[in-house]
Amino acid sequence: MSEQSTTVRRGRGRRPAAEVRARVLEAAGRILLRDGLAAVTFGRVAQESGSSKMTLYKWWSSPGALAAEAYFAQSAPVLDFPDTGDVRADLVAQLTSFVRWLTEGAATPVSQLIGAAQIDPDIAHAWAERYSRPRRELARVRLRAAQEQGQLRDDADLDVIVDQLWGACYHRLLVLKVAFDEAIVPRLVEQALYGAATAER
């Protein structure tokens, strides 16, 4: 699809701020996932969303900060956290969606965003506040519910479980740079929930 064909025409009258923001995030997310972080500029996003660059400068400190928030908006519907009452099944379902999301197109923009966050304070702040911390809390909420239902030990460290599951995926993607797919998910969940020790230990 050409850039021109995705440009939104500005209509008459002022649109509600929430609608404008949603259009901007949708356009920025589409550009990010399709063309990468470098393609997310205020000029291009303004053109594709039918907004003004002035509006974007008012709401986001940089195009990178906009890209980080747009990534959260794009991924949120895909990475919804189910609660069926079975914590193992829900972890497998959510982590499978996460791995599939990465391997079917999001791996490159995620790598670019995390890499840029190491040297750009605006992106680092936006990535932490608009994506990684909110997503981590969603996982902790689901695990806490399982804890209250007796599916996890009272002394289980929920943050460590999150690190084991999603951290393993990021490690393979960003550090080891090896291919992986959703087949790994059940093993990750089994390891995080039940460990590697023998029954006697």
C-alpha positions in Angstrom: 0.0 0.0 0.0 1.4 3.4 -0.9 2.0 6.1 1.6 -0.4 8.3 -0.4 -3.2 5.8 -0.2 -3.0 5.6 3.6 -3.1 9.4 4.1 -6.2 10.5 6.0 -7.9 13.6 4.7 -8.6 16.3 7.3 -12.3 17.0 7.5 -14.0 20.2 8.7 -14.3 20.9 12.4 -12.2 19.9 15.3 -12.1 16.2 16.1 -12.1 15.0 19.8 -8.6 14.7 21.2 -9.0 11.1 22.0 -10.0 10.3 18.4 -7.0 12.3 17.1 -4.6 10.5 19.4 -6.0 7.1 18.5 -5.6 7.9 14.8 -2.0 9.0 15.4 -1.1 5.9 17.4 -2.7 3.6 14.7 -0.8 5.3 11.9 2.5 5.3 13.9 2.1 1.6 14.8 1.3 0.7 11.2 4.4 2.5 10.0 6.6 1.0 12.7 5.5 -2.6 12.1 5.7 -2.3 8.3 8.8 -0.1 7.8 10.7 0.0 11.1 11.6 2.6 13.7 13.5 4.9 11.4 10.4 5.4 9.3 8.4 6.8 12.2 8.8 10.5 11.7 6.4 13.2 12.8 6.0 14.3 9.2 5.0 10.9 7.9 2.8 10.1 10.9 1.0 13.4 10.6 0.4 12.8 6.9 -0.9 9.3 7.4 -3.1 10.1 10.4 -4.5 13.4 9.0 -3.1 15.3 12.0 -0.7 18.2 12.3 3.0 17.9 13.2 2.3 20.6 15.9 -0.1 18.2 17.6 2.5 15.4 17.6 5.1 17.7 19.0 2.7 18.7 21.8 1.9 15.1 22.8 5.2 13.3 22.3 8.8 14.4 23.1 10.2 12.6 20.0 9.2 10.2 17.2 10.8 7.4 19.2 8.6 8.1 22.2 5.5 8.0 19.9 6.7 4.8 18.3 7.0 3.1 21.8 3.5 4.1 22.7 2.2 3.1 19.3 3.8 -0.3 19.7 1.8 -0.9 23.0 -1.4 0.2 21.3 -0.8 -2.2 18.4 0.2 -5.1 20.5 -2.4 -4.8 23.3 -5.3 -6.5 21.5 -3.0 -9.3 20.3 -1.4 -9.9 23.7 -4.5 -9.9 25.9 -4.1 -12.0 29.0 -6.8 -14.6 29.4 -8.2 -15.8 32.8 -9.9 -19.1 32.4 -9.1 -20.2 36.0 -6.3 -22.5 34.8 -3.0 -20.6 35.2 -1.0 -23.0 33.2 -3.3 -22.9 30.2 -3.5 -19.1 30.4 0.3 -18.7 30.4 0.6 -21.1 27.5 -2.0 -19.2 25.5 -0.6 -15.7 26.2 3.0 -16.7 25.7 2.1 -18.4 22.5 0.4 -15.2 21.2 3.5 -13.2 22.3 6.0 -15.5 20.5 3.7 -15.7 17.4 3.5 -11.8 17.4 7.3 -11.6 17.5 8.0 -14.2 14.9 5.3 -13.0 12.4 6.6 -9.5 12.1 7.2 -7.6 15.3 10.7 -8.9 16.0 12.5 -6.3 14.0 10.7 -3.2 15.4 10.9 -4.6 19.0 14.7 -5.1 18.6 15.0 -1.6 17.2 13.0 0.0 20.0 14.9 -1.8 22.7 18.2 -1.0 21.1 17.3 2.7 20.7 16.2 2.8 24.4 19.7 2.0 25.5 20.9 5.4 24.2 17.8 7.6 23.9 16.3 8.6 27.2 13.0 9.6 25.6 12.5 6.2 24.1 13.8 4.4 27.2 11.2 6.3 29.3 8.3 5.7 26.9 9.2 2.0 26.4 9.3 1.4 30.2 6.2 3.5 31.1 4.0 2.8 28.0 4.9 -0.8 27.3 7.1 -3.0 29.5 5.9 -2.0 32.9 2.2 -2.1 32.1 2.6 -5.5 30.4 4.6 -6.8 33.3 1.8 -5.7 35.7 -0.8 -7.5 33.6 1.2 -10.7 34.0 1.6 -10.1 37.7 -2.2 -9.5 38.1 -2.9 -12.9 36.4 -0.3 -14.7 38.5 -1.5 -13.1 41.7 -5.0 -14.3 41.0 -3.6 -17.8 40.5 -1.8 -17.4 43.8 -5.0 -16.4 45.6 -6.8 -19.5 44.1 -4.1 -21.8 45.4 -2.6 -22.6 42.0 0.7 -21.1 43.0 2.6 -21.2 46.3 2.0 -18.3 48.6 5.8 -17.6 48.6 6.1 -17.8 44.8 8.1 -14.8 43.4 5.8 -13.5 40.7 8.4 -11.2 39.2 10.9 -14.1 38.8 8.2 -16.1 37.0 7.7 -13.2 34.6 11.4 -12.9 34.1 11.7 -16.6 33.4 8.9 -16.7 30.8 9.0 -13.5 28.8 12.7 -12.8 29.6 13.6 -16.1 28.0 12.0 -14.9 24.7 13.7 -11.5 24.8 17.1 -13.2 25.6 16.8 -15.5 22.5 15.7 -12.6 20.4 18.1 -9.9 21.5 21.2 -11.6 23.0 21.5 -15.1 21.5 19.8 -14.0 18.2 18.6 -17.5 17.6 15.4 -18.6 15.9 12.6 -19.8 18.1 8.9 -20.4 17.7 5.8 -21.2 19.8 6.9 -24.8 20.2 9.1 -23.7 23.1 6.2 -22.2 25.1 4.9 -25.3 26.9 8.5 -26.1 28.1 9.0 -22.6 29.3 5.8 -22.7 31.3 6.5 -26.1 32.8 9.9 -25.0 33.8 8.7 -21.7 35.4 5.8 -23.4 37.3 7.4 -26.7 38.3 11.1 -26.2 38.2 13.9 -28.6 37.3 14.6 -30.3 40.7 13.7 -33.9 41.4 10.5 -34.6 43.4 12.6 -35.4 46.5 14.0 -31.9 46.5 
